[in-house]
Amino acid sequence: MYCRKAKLKLFLNSILEEYKCGNTRLMTMLEDSDDTVVRSIQPQLRTGRKWKVAEGVNQIKQGLKMKEVTGLTHTGRKG
């Protein structure tokens, strides 16, 4: 499936993106669970040494908070 001679070639970037999306989705699902037991456990999702799920989720949440604070801004000549 991931070889050079196969008819269907998948790029490593797209595989990595799917891996990251799946892990972040799982992390947010566990953090925002309605069940208090699941929410209190806070499981450690195992990833590699270059990318951590918790750090990625925190960066995304901080970015969304910043967008909420700044609101809509004008771009280009429409100011």
Secondary structure, DSSP 8 states (H G I E B T S, - for coil): --SSSSSS---HHHHHHHHHHHHHHHHHHHHT-S-HHHHHH-------SS--HHHHHHHHHHHHHHHHHH-----TT--
